[in-house]
Amino acid sequence: MNFKRIELIFFIAFVALDIFLFISYSQKDDTVISTSNSTSEDSLSSVLKSIRDDQISYGRLSSKKGNGYYIASPVRNDLQLNLDALQNQTATYENHKIVSTFENPIKIKESNRPQDTLNSIVDDSTKIVDGKEYKYDRSLSTRTTVVYTQTIHGIPVYLTSGQLRFSIRSGYAIEYTQGILENIEILHDQKPIISQERAVIWLYQYNKLMNDSTVEWVNLGYTKLLAVNNNVVYIPTWVIAVKSNSTGNIQYRRINAFSGAIMDESSSMD
């Protein structure tokens, strides 16, 4: 990786992003509450009350702040070099991921605790490459897909490029896909991360929390910021799952955990 070149390009992109955010923020309605240290607890409580008044429900939100890094990883990885070590499965390498089908599907003993069955599979180097890099993620898992996320500097990767995803059918793990981030570079000194509570408030102030909805969960994860010269830059992101109470549909909203800026939104996690 040409680190100096990436660092320069990243710095230019970062400055451009800051300018864009400054202009966008300047044009916002004066009713948006500042996130500076001068914001009072009464103001925060008032916004949270407004959220509830709009029939938007949420669980306990932490006001704890943290720190994190910008990181970069090459698009390519070495997963394909480990295919021969995998046993009792048919594995191929496609789009920088392992795609594999088990010769004998794995029965999930308890559907509400699939990790009890799959943890031993993930830790087995003849079944999964570098499985100890991943942890079970309850928030992302469903009845048909069990998700394990790669963890980097204590933060999970919320993109399929850093996840292990098992497909479940009729109570059996049939197949899986695996992506992994390798040769990770830290691009910037540690920066402060806004709190979980602040992320939800920002989302509401951006008018991205629909009335009559439920905030299912608010998790911190690495997501893609930009692609540079065959490398991808990742940023700590508050990922917020919002479910419409009328339709049951879930939208995933993303808040830049450094700046509080709204990022793209989607109905999927990649």
Backbone hydrogen bonds, N-H to C=O, Kabsch-Sander energy under -0.5 kcal/mol:
donor,donor_aa,acceptor,acceptor_aa,energy
3,F,1,M,-1.6
6,I,2,N,-2.3
7,E,3,F,-3.0
8,L,4,K,-2.1
9,I,5,R,-2.5
10,F,6,I,-3.2
11,F,7,E,-2.2
12,I,8,L,-2.2
13,A,9,I,-2.6
14,F,10,F,-2.8
15,V,11,F,-2.5
16,A,12,I,-2.4
17,L,13,A,-2.5
18,D,14,F,-2.4
19,I,15,V,-2.3
20,F,16,A,-2.3
21,L,17,L,-2.7
22,F,18,D,-2.4
23,I,19,I,-2.4
24,S,20,F,-2.6
25,Y,21,L,-2.8
26,S,22,F,-2.3
27,Q,23,I,-1.3
28,K,25,Y,-1.2
32,V,29,D,-1.9
39,T,36,S,-1.8
44,L,40,S,-1.8
45,S,41,E,-2.6
46,S,42,D,-2.0
47,V,43,S,-2.1
48,L,44,L,-2.4
49,K,45,S,-2.0
50,S,46,S,-2.0
51,I,47,V,-2.1
52,R,48,L,-1.9
53,D,49,K,-2.6
54,D,50,S,-1.2
54,D,51,I,-0.5
55,Q,52,R,-1.8
56,I,51,I,-1.6
57,S,55,Q,-0.6
57,S,213,S,-2.3
66,G,193,I,-1.4
68,G,191,K,-2.1
71,I,234,Y,-2.0
72,A,185,E,-2.2
73,S,232,V,-2.0
75,V,230,N,-2.3
81,L,78,D,-1.4
82,N,79,L,-2.1
83,L,80,Q,-1.0
85,A,82,N,-1.1
86,L,82,N,-0.5
86,L,83,L,-1.4
87,Q,126,T,-3.4
90,T,101,T,-2.7
91,A,89,Q,-0.7
92,T,99,V,-2.4
94,E,92,T,-0.5
94,E,97,K,-2.9
97,K,94,E,-1.4
98,I,178,Q,-2.3
99,V,92,T,-2.7
100,S,176,Y,-2.7
101,T,90,T,-1.9
102,F,174,I,-2.2
103,E,88,N,-2.0
104,N,88,N,-0.5
106,I,173,A,-2.1
107,K,105,P,-0.6
108,I,171,G,-2.9
109,K,107,K,-0.7
113,R,110,E,-1.6
116,D,113,R,-1.5
117,T,114,P,-1.1
118,L,114,P,-2.4
119,N,115,Q,-2.5
121,I,117,T,-0.5
122,V,118,L,-2.8
123,D,119,N,-2.0
124,D,121,I,-1.0
125,S,123,D,-0.7
127,K,124,D,-2.0
128,I,124,D,-2.6
131,G,128,I,-0.8
133,E,130,D,-1.9
134,Y,131,G,-1.9
135,K,149,T,-2.1
137,D,147,V,-2.8
138,R,136,Y,-0.6
141,S,137,D,-1.1
142,T,145,T,-3.4
146,V,166,F,-2.3
147,V,145,T,-0.5
148,Y,164,L,-3.0
149,T,135,K,-2.9
150,Q,162,G,-2.9
151,T,133,E,-1.7
152,I,155,I,-3.0
155,I,152,I,-1.9
157,V,150,Q,-2.2
158,Y,156,P,-0.6
158,Y,222,Y,-2.6
162,G,159,L,-2.1
163,Q,160,T,-1.5
164,L,148,Y,-3.0
165,R,177,T,-2.7
166,F,146,V,-2.9
166,F,164,L,-0.5
167,S,175,E,-2.7
168,I,144,T,-2.9
168,I,166,F,-0.5
169,R,172,Y,-2.8
172,Y,169,R,-1.7
173,A,106,I,-3.2
174,I,167,S,-2.5
174,I,172,Y,-0.8
175,E,167,S,-0.8
176,Y,100,S,-2.5
177,T,165,R,-1.9
178,Q,98,I,-2.3
179,G,163,Q,-2.7
182,E,180,I,-0.5
185,E,72,A,-2.6
187,L,70,Y,-2.4
187,L,185,E,-0.5
188,H,70,Y,-0.7
191,K,68,G,-2.5
193,I,66,G,-2.8
194,I,257,A,-2.7
196,Q,64,K,-0.5
197,E,62,S,-2.7
199,A,195,S,-1.9
200,V,196,Q,-1.7
201,I,197,E,-2.0
202,W,198,R,-2.7
203,L,199,A,-2.2
204,Y,200,V,-2.2
205,Q,201,I,-2.4
206,Y,202,W,-1.9
207,N,204,Y,-1.7
208,K,203,L,-2.3
210,M,208,K,-0.7
212,D,54,D,-1.8
213,S,55,Q,-1.0
214,T,243,K,-2.6
215,V,57,S,-3.1
216,E,214,T,-1.1
216,E,241,A,-2.3
217,W,241,A,-0.9
219,N,239,V,-2.5
221,G,219,N,-0.5
221,G,237,T,-2.7
222,Y,156,P,-3.0
223,T,235,I,-1.9
225,L,233,V,-3.2
226,L,233,V,-1.2
228,V,231,N,-3.2
231,N,228,V,-1.2
232,V,73,S,-2.7
233,V,226,L,-3.2
234,Y,71,I,-3.1
235,I,223,T,-2.5
237,T,221,G,-2.5
238,W,255,I,-2.9
239,V,219,N,-3.3
239,V,237,T,-0.8
240,I,238,W,-0.5
240,I,253,R,-3.0
241,A,217,W,-2.2
241,A,239,V,-0.5
242,V,240,I,-0.6
242,V,251,Q,-2.9
243,K,214,T,-3.0
243,K,241,A,-0.5
244,S,249,N,-2.6
245,N,212,D,-2.0
248,G,244,S,-2.3
251,Q,242,V,-2.7
252,Y,266,S,-3.2
253,R,240,I,-3.0
253,R,251,Q,-0.6
255,I,238,W,-2.3
256,N,261,A,-3.1
257,A,236,P,-1.9
260,G,256,N,-2.7
263,M,254,R,-2.9
266,S,252,Y,-1.7
